[in-house]
């Protein structure tokens, strides 16, 4: 690859990695707030409305776990790909 093309590809790759990582951090923060909400409810007899809310909360957390795992894998692959290509092309510090 030519120097300019290589730099453009690396720039795009690292910007994409940064965006995916920011989304991942936001999802992790959101999941943490859901967990705080779950633990904030006082212990008492479960009413039908409370049981429904708790099931909905657990379902949302389960869905977030899958998304978080997928984004973590994508983020790691993008980072390792970028670093690997940077080392291969010898442009690790030339940004």
N, C-alpha and C positions, 0 to 999 in steps of 0.2 A: 504494500500500500504506500501511497505517497504520504509525505509528512502532514499535509493539510487535511487529507481525507482521514488519516489515522487520528489526528487530533479531534476532528469533528465527530468521529465514531465514539471515541473515548468520552468526549464531552456529553454526547447524547446518552451514552450508557450510564455515566455517573449521575446525570440529572434524573434519568429514569429510576435508578437505584435510590436516589435521595427522595423522590416522590413516593415510591413504594414504602420506604422506611418511615416517612412521615405519616402515611396512612396507617401503617402498622402501629406506630406509637399512639395515634389517636384511638384506634380500636382497643389497644391495651388499657388506655386511660378510661375509656367508656366502660369496658368490662369491669374495671376496678370500682367505678361508681355504682354499677349494678350490684356488685357484691356487697358494697357498703349499705346499699338500700335494703338488701335482703337481710343483713345482720342487724339493721337498725330497728326492725319491727319487734315489738315486745312479745315475749312468750305468753301465750294465752290460748284459750280454746279456739280452734280454727273454725271460722265462719265460712260458709260457701263462697262468699266474695273474696275472702282472703286466700282461700285455697286456689281459686281461679287465678288470682294475681300471682301467687307463688309459682304455679305451674307455667304461667306465661313468662315469668322472669327466668325460670330454669330453662325453658325452651329457647329463649333469646340468648342466654349464656352458652348453651350448647351450640347454637348456630354460630356465635362469635368464635368459639373455639376452632371450628373448621376453617373459618376465614383467617384467623390469626395464624394457624399452622401453614396454610397455603401462602400467605403473604411473607411469612418468615422464610419459607423455602425459596420463594421467588427472590426475596431480598438477598439471601445468602448466595444464590446462584449468580445473580447479577454482579454482586460484589466480587466473588471469586473469579468470574469471567473477566471483569474489568481489570483486576489486579493481574491475572494470568496473561492477558493480552498486553498489558502495560509492560510486564517483565519480558515477554516474548519479543515485543517490538523495541524494547529498550527505551521507552519514553516515559518511564515512571515519574520522573521529576521534571518533565519538560512542559508543564502546563502554564 
